[in-house]
Amino acid sequence: MANKKVLVVEDNPANMELFMDLLAVGGYESLAATTGEEALRLALVEIPGLVLLDIQLPGMDGLTVVKELRARTETQGIKVIALTAYAMSGDREKFLGEGFDGYLSKPVAIKEFLKVIGTYMPISS
């Protein structure tokens, strides 16, 4: 059976609730972390199939988290999507260049969110 665990790393409670609800509707099992440090601990224990990673987090930021995930054998293959309010021209390319597999800007459009998640974790697999 394919890994349907999605780790959501988001420090805004309203955003976290929305993302978790959308993932549940899509049939995914979701895990929640509100800090970069907590995200790394959970990723190492749970080995999710996908991480939705906010860039601006208290403590360790999302750029540091993705570098740490890529540096560890156990987590280097996990798909990581930047989930960020950075939406200026060039931001998407910047984050993809930093080691992210995908990019979603906030506020997130529901259809776009589900489309991107499905691209990295098709529900039928």
N, C-alpha and C positions, 0 to 999 in steps of 0.2 A: 504494500500500500504506500502511496506517495506521501511525503511529509507535508501536511496541511497546516503546520504551525506557523503563525505569523507573529513575530515580536514587534509590538508597537512601542516606540520610544518617543514619548510626547509629555511635556510638562504642563500643558494646558488641560485641565480636567474636562472642559466642554469638548475640545477636539478629541481627546482620548475616548470619551464616551461615543462620539459620532463614529470614529474609526472602528471601534470594537463592535458597535451595532452593525455597521456595514459588513464587516468581516463575518459576523455571525449569520447574517442573511445570505452571504455568499457561500456558506458551508465550511468556513475555515475555523480552526481552533486558534484563539488569540491569547497572547501573553502580553502583559503590560509592564513597562518600566518608565519611570519618570526622570531618571538621571542616566548619564553615560556609564557611570560605574555599575549601576544596577543592570543596565543593558548588557554589559560585558559578562557579568556573572550569570545572568539568565541564558545568554547565548551559548556559553560554555557548558552549562548543565543541560539545557533543553535542545540544543542544536536545531533551531527553527529552519524551515525551508526558505523563509523570507524575513527581512527586517525592514520595517518602515521607520526611518530614523530622522527625527527633527535635528536641525543643525544647531539652533540656539537652545542649549540646555544648561541647567545649573551645574557647576563643577566642570566635568569633562564634556567638551562640546562634541557635536556629531562628526566633525572632521577627524577628531582624535579617535573617536570610537571606530569609525570605518578603517582607519589605519591599523588599529589594534586587532580588529577582526581579520584583516588581510594578512597580518603578521603571524597569526596562529594557525597551525596546521588544521586543528579541529574546526575552525570557523572560516577559513579563507575561501571556501567554495559557496558560502551562503550568499544569496542574492540580497543586495542592500539598495533600497530606494531612498533617496533624499526626499524628505518631507519638510518643505521650508517656505517661509514667507519671502525669501529672496527670489524675486521674479523679474529682475532686470535683464536686459539683453546681455547674453553671454554667461549668465549664472548657470544655466543648465549645462553648458559645455564645461564650465569650471568644475562643477560637482562631479560630472562624469570623469573628468581628468584626475580628480582626487581619489578615485577608486569606487565610486558608486556605480551601480548597474543601471539605475533609472532615476527619474526625477519627477516629483509632483510639487506644484506650487500651491500654497495656501492663500486664500481659502480654496479648498478642493471642491471641484465639481463632482457630484456623486457618480455620474456616468463615466467620467474620466478616471476617477479613483478605481472603480470596478474593472474598467478596461485594462488599466496598468497592472493591477493585481493579477488579473486573469492572464496577462501576457507572461508573467513570471511564474505563476502557479495555476495552470489551467485546472479547473474544477473536475474535469473528466479524467485527469491522469491518476 
